[in-house]
Amino acid sequence: MAPAFLPYGKQEIVDADVKAVVEALCSGWLTTGPRVGEFEKAFAAYCGTAEGVAVNSGTMPHYTKVPRPYLPMWKLKRF
């Protein structure tokens, strides 16, 4: 008997998500731009730090030479 299929994950994509993607694609800013700064500020506020830096992958912080802010484990959301 074959094992049941185990999906990698299930996303919830709502109309606001689609609208945000379309706005980003039509803005002319596909890799940088004002939304990056907005995200950095929102993430820094969420973490309780003065600054936030967005990077393109999980390993990129190793190459940025920017010290990582202390982020207590209880601040991380579990999904």
N, C-alpha and C positions, 0 to 999 in steps of 0.2 A: 504494500500500500504506500503510495507516494505521500510525503508530508504535505500538510496544508501550506499554501502560499503565505509567506510572512512579508507584508509590505514594508518597505524602508521607512516610510512615514506618511502621515496624512496631513495635508495642509488645509487651512481654512482661508480661502481667498474671497474677499467680499468686494463689492463695487468700489468702495473707497480705495482699496489696494490697486485695482485695475486703473482707476482714475489717476492715482499718483504715478504709476508706471508710465502711462500715456503722457502725462505732463512732463515727466523727466525726459522721455524720448523726444518729445517735441520742443524741449527747451534749448536744445543745442549743447547741453552739458551732459555728456554720457559718462565721463570718468571723474570729473571734478565739478566744482561749482558751489552755488549757495546752499544746496541741500546737505553737502558734506559738513559745512560749518554748523548748520542747524542740528545735525545729528550729533556732532562732537559736543556741542553745548548741552543738549538734552541728556546725553549719556553721562557727561561729567556731573550734571546736576543729580541724576539718578544715583551715581556712585558717591556723591558727596565730596567731589574733588573740584579744584579750581579749573582744571584743564582736562580736555579729552582729545585723543588723537585717533582718527580713523585710519585703518590700514587695509590692504587688499587681501590678506590671508592670515591664517593663524600663526604662521612662522615669521611674518614680516616684523613684528616687534623686536625680534632678535637682531635685526639689522638696522633698526632706526636709531639705536643708541639713546633712546629716550627712556628714562627710568620709569618703570611701571608703578602706578600709584597702588597703595595698599588697598585691596578690595576684600573685605571680610567675606567668608563663604556664605554667611547668612544674607548678604545682599544679592546673591545670585538667585535668579528665579529658577525653579525646577519645573520642567514641562513634562 
